[in-house]
Amino acid sequence: MNSKKKLIAGNWKMNGGLAANEALLKALVAGLENAACDVVVAVPAPYLAQVQALTAGSVVALAAQDVSQHEAGAYTGETSAAMLKDFGVRFALVGHSERRQYHGETDAVVAEKAQRALAAGITPIVCIGETLQERDAGQTEAVVKRQLAAVIHLNGHCISEVVVAYEPVWAIGTGRTASPEQAQAVHAVLRAQLSAASEKADRIRLLYGGSMNASNAAQLLAQPDIDGGLVGGASLKAPDFLQIIAAAR
Ligand code: PGA
């Protein structure tokens, strides 16, 4: 068991708009006075400035949903870590399964992105997780270990500077959550792998993601190696997200 603060991160994905963001964040900030955990929102890039202003002075930290693996230059459509930093971004999702699946991001690309984020002083939230096919084929452990191994030794950085999110692909957006036991079993494997790589493994926050909601969060967050959550759909509704945050003590 470790005593670090839990972290709840909302992943808005490609949802929102100026008016909706404002309503959501006002409700969130107003409901957050006594949060016992760290709270993060990962928002679409065009809204970074808006969300930075709306969360200023609150406990809500700003995250990007992705970051370029390149430093700067002729990479049309990309956003660099330095640009994110300009808007007060503290965290960046890296290697979300939707990026791996629809944008062909490999373990090597994910590692480069994590490295870029760290170099700019942004904490990468590295997402890993197996597909249903991989789970059914008994490959869960091998897949998540391979994905984690890719980011475990980043040049000049310690893995303890990273947040890891285990998100079984079959649980994302499907309403089919991993049971607390299934999630804990994978988290224990990841913790052991981290412990073998770093003396500071205990400090690393391991989040669970995949259909986490107001009714299942408490049980998931009670598992010894689950240090927080990466929440998609339920982070778009302030009352639900606040309930999940309240469950993270
Ligand atoms: P979900 O998404 O909570 O809607 O399943 C989680 C994620 O993809 O980060």
Residues whose N, C-alpha, C, O or C-beta is under 5 A from the ligand:
A	BS01	PGA	N11 A171 I172 G173 T174 G209 G210 S211 M212 L230 V231 G232 G233
